[in-house]
Amino acid sequence: MTPLKITGLTVYVTRIPVLIKRRHGSGDVEGSVRNAILKLETDAGITGWGDAAPWSVFTGTVEAAAAALHVYLRPILVGADATRIEALMQAADHAVVGHAEAKAAMEMALFDVLGQASGLPVAELLGGRCRDEIPLSFSVADPDFDRDIATVKRLYGEGLRLFKMKTGFAGHKADLERMTRFRREIPADAELRIDYNQGMVAHDAIRRLRDVEAFKPTFIEQPVPGHQRAALAEIARALDTPVLADESVFTPADALEVASRRMADLVSVKIMKHGGMLAGRKIASICEAAGIACYGGDMFETGIAHLAGTHMIAATPNISLGCEFYQATYFLERDLLAEPFPVRNGKVVVPRTPGLGVKVDEDRVRHYAEETLR
């Protein structure tokens, strides 16, 4: 393929209002979310887009992501051949440590360019799709549980069957009451999944989680802080319900430790915490070798990052437990894509058009931008 020279790089620091408050074991999200949106321009007239969606209590800050793209990754990208993605990602790791969200944005923008230039969707560039649609999960995290139940009922009517209840922020009794009401009011074919977002203390976790098992959840996600992997392993051994590791697995080395010591039964793969689709696929491959299935998690992303995650999951057999790419459709005041993020009958439909597959509304990006870095 003819080289595609990157001629321009712009970072938009956006603030997008959100429709509802989200409460998690590790903190609340309300009012708005802030992202660093990356635009790459090339000498072929092709533009690629990326989205860095950090969360300060999880991966980092938007200020750090924007600075990484603007100051440290710009010299690597401008003037480079956009088709040399692996080499550029390796150079990014040498240029700045960490900053996984910025690197994820960089990688998805490069794949967007390459896909448009080759006429192929990103999933095909990653090896070809093994699925055309992905079951969508919605997070039950509104502090107003009456409103949350009403939302779940509406989404069930739209075809969603996966619901992940956020727990660990209102006390054990309140968690059990919410689960009881969910099971009483929502049809039985709706899957209930539980996510503590590190909200439990290790010494009390097993006793309380045995209460949770009575509600037959599909899995229980990250009950204890991410660094407490030994405690996570003890919980996984004690419960019949599969335990999913999220904050305990950021890197391939983390995945190798969790897999080799069987510290969890399942793993959440997120391009923001791993640093992109290629890194996410490495995590999934390590897990697959150990017989550990993966789930497609996300951060507070726009449809840009959702599309990248969708292509990654479409091309990765072991990410088989669905995805939680609900923010663009059900959480943000307005997404940044020119057309709605593709959700139909409770499933994310994998685009068949080149690159990420859905154009970005640049006027909308500028509307929500608080700062523009060129």
N, C-alpha and C positions, 0 to 999 in steps of 0.2 A: 504494500500500500504506500502511496505517496505520503511523505511526511506532512503532518499538520502542525504548522508553527503557531504556538500560542502568542498572540499579539497584545492581549489586554487582560487585566484582572481587576475586578471590582468586588468589594465586600460591602453589602448592605446590612447594617445592624437594625433588625426590625423589632417592633413591639406590636403584637397582634392581640387584641382583646379576646377573652375566652367567654364562653356562654355560661359555664357553671363552675363552682368550686370543686376541686379534687382534693381529697384528704387521704394521706398515706401514713404508714407507720414511721416514715422518715421525714415527713413534712407536708405542708399544704401547698397547693398551686391555685392561685385565684387572681382575678383581675386581668392579667395578660401574661403572655410568654414572650421571651426575647430569644431571637435566633440570629445567627450570622449566615446570610445568604451569599453564596459565591457565584459570580458570573465570569466565565472564561470565554474570551473571543479568540478566533483563529484567522489565519490568512486566507482560509477557504470560505470565509463568511459564515461559518458554523459556530453557534454559541452553545456552550454547555453550562448546566446549572448544578449547584450543590447546596446542601443545607446542613449547617452545624447546629445541633439542637442540644446544648448542654443543660444540666440541672445542677445547681451549685452544691446540693447535698449528695450528689451521686457521682457525676463525672467531672464537673468543672464549671466555669463561668463563661458567659457570652463575651465578656471583655477579653478573656484569655484566648478564646477561639478566634475572635476577630483579629487580635494582635498576631497570633500564630500565622494566620492566612496572609495578613497584610505585610508583616515585617519579615517573617522567617521563611515562609513558603513561596512568596512572590518571586524572589530571585531564582528559585528552582524552576518555577513554572514559565515565567515570561521569557520567550525566545526558545523554549524547549519544544520537542516533538511530542504532541499530545498522544500519539499512539504508543509511546514507550511507558505504559502505565506501571508495570512492575519496577522498572528502573527509577521512575519518579517517586514512587512510594518508598523505595529503599532510601533515596536521597532525602526524602522528608523525615524519615526516622533518624538520619544522621544530623539533620539540621536543627531539630527541636525534639526534646524528649517529651513523651506523653502527648497531650492535646489530641486525643483520639477523635473527638468530634470534628476538629478542623481537618484532620486527615481523611475522615469519612467524606466530608464535603468535597475535598479535593478529588478524591477517587471517583465519586459519583459524577462529578462534572466532567472528568476525563472520559469515563465510560459513555457519558451522554454524547460527547463529541465524537468518539470513535463509532458509536452505534449509528449516529446520523450519517457519518461519512461512509460507512460500509453498507448502510441500508438495513441494518439488523437491530432487533431489540437487544437490550443488555443481557437478558436471560440467555440468548443464543451465544453471545460473546463469552458467557461464563460456562459454556459447555452444552447448552440446550436445555429446554424446559422438560421437567418430568411431571409437571402439573400445570393446568390452565387456570385454575382458580384455587383460592386459599380461604378456608373458613375464618371468619372474622370474629374476634373476641372483643367485648366491650367491658370496660372496668367499672364496677359498681363502687363508686367512691364519693358520692355526694353526701355531705354531712346531714342533709335533709333526706332521711330514708324514705319518707312518703313519696317525695318527688323522684327519688331513685327507682323505687318500685314501679312508679308510673312510667318512667323511661324504659325500664326493662320490658314491661308489658308492650309498650309501643314498638320497641326494637324486635321483640319476639314476633310481633305481627308483620314486621318487615323481613323476617326470615332468619334473624340471628338466633343461634342456639348455644353460643359460648359466652359465658358471663363470669368475669373474675372479680370476686369481692375483695376489696381492700380492707384489711383488718389490723388490729394492733394499736389503734389510736384512741379507742373509746372504752377500753376495759373488756375483760373476757365475757362478762355477762351480756354486755351490749352486743358483742360479736355473735354470741350464740342466739340472741333474740333476732338479729338480722338474718342469720342463716335459717332459723325456724320460719320466719315470715317468707323468705324467698322460696323455701321448699313448699310452703303451704299455698302460696299464691301464683307461682309460676309453673307451667306445665312440666311434667316429669321428664320430657325429652330435652329440656334445657340443661346443659352441663353447668355445674357450679364448680368454680375453681377458686382457691383461696390464696391471697398474697399478703404476707405480713410486712413486706418491705423492711425487714430487719427489726421489726417492732417488738420482739419478745426478748425476755432475759433467759439465758440458757438453762439456769437451774430449775426453772418452772415450766419449760416449754413442753416437754413430753407429756406431763400430766394434763395440761390444758389441750394439747393437740389431740389427745385421745378422745376428748369431748367433741372436738371438731370432726373427727372421723365418723361420728354417728350420722353426719349429713351427707356422706358418700361423695366427697369432692373428688374431682378428677386428679388433682394434685394440690399440694401445699407448697407455696413458693417462699423461699428465703425467710424462714421464721426468725433467724438470729443474725447479728451483724456479720458482714461478709468475711471478715478476717477470722471469725470463730469457726473455721472449717472442721476442727475436731468435734465440736459440739454439733455441727450440722450432720456429720457422719453418724454420731450417736442417735440423733433424732431419726435419721433415715433408717437405721437398723431397727429402731424400736417401733416404728409405725408400719401398718399395712398399706396406708396411702402413699403413693409415690411423692417424694420430696424433690422439688425443683430448685436448683441453684441459679441465682442471678448475680447479685453483688459479689458472690464468691468467685466468679469466673469472668475476668477481664481479658486475660492474655492466653495464648496457646499453652504457656507453661502452667497457668492456673488450671486450664482444662485437663492437662496431663496429670496434675496432682489429684484433682477431684476424681478423674476417671480411674487412675491406677489404684487409688485407695478406696474407691467406691464410696465417696463422701456424699453423693446424691444419686437419685435415680434418673433425673432429667436435668436439662440445662437450657437457660434462656439465652438466645443469640440476639445481640443488638449491635447494629453497625456503629452506633454512637460510642458504645463502651469498648468495642474491639478495634475501631479505626477503619472500618470499611467493609465492603462485601467480601473481598478476598480473605481478609482476616477472619470474618465470620464463618466463611466456608472451612477455614483451617480448624476452627473450634469444633464445627459440626463433624468434620472428618475424624478428629481425635475421639469425640464422643461416640461416633458410629462404631469405631473399632472396639469400644468397650461395651457396646450394647446399650448406650444411653441415648434416648431420643431427645430432640431439641424442639424448642418453641420459638416463634418469631416475635420477640419483644421489641419495644421501641421506647423513645423518650417523648418529649412534647414537640413533635415534629410537624412540619408542613407536609403537603402532598409530595413535595420534591423528594424528601428523604423516604417517605412511605413508598414511593415508586422504586427507589433503589432497593429497599428491603424486600419489596414484592418480587423483583427480578432475582434477587439472591435466593429467596425461598423457592421460587419456581424452578431453579436450576440445582437445588440441593435436596436430594431425597430424604436425608435424615432430619431436616427441619419439618417435622410431620405433624405437629400439634396445633397448627393454625397460627394466626398472627393477631396482634392487637393494634392494627393500624386504623384506629377509629377517630383519631384527633382531627384529621382534615375534614371529616364529614360531620362529626357529632360534638366537637369540643371548641374549635376555633370559630371566632365570629365570621371569618371569611378566609378561605384557603388562598394560596398563591397561584394555583393552577388555573389556566384559562378555561378548562373544562373540569367538571367534578371528578375527584378521585374515584376510580372505577369500582364501585361496590354495587353488587346486584344479588338480591335474595339472600342476604347474609353472608356473602362471600366476596372477596377481593378478586377481580378479574385481571389476569396478567395481560398487560398491553402487548399488541402485536406490531405496533408501529415502531420505527427506528429510535434508537437511543433509549432514554427513560420512558418515552412513549406518550407523554402529555405535555403540551407546551406550557411555559410559565407566562403569567400575565405580568409583564414588567411594569406596567403602570401601577398595578396593585402592590408590587414590591416597593416601588418608590413611595407610594402612599403610606405604607406602614414603616418606612425607613426612618429611624432616628438619626442615623449617621451613615455617611457614604464614604468609603475609603478607596481611593484610586491611586 
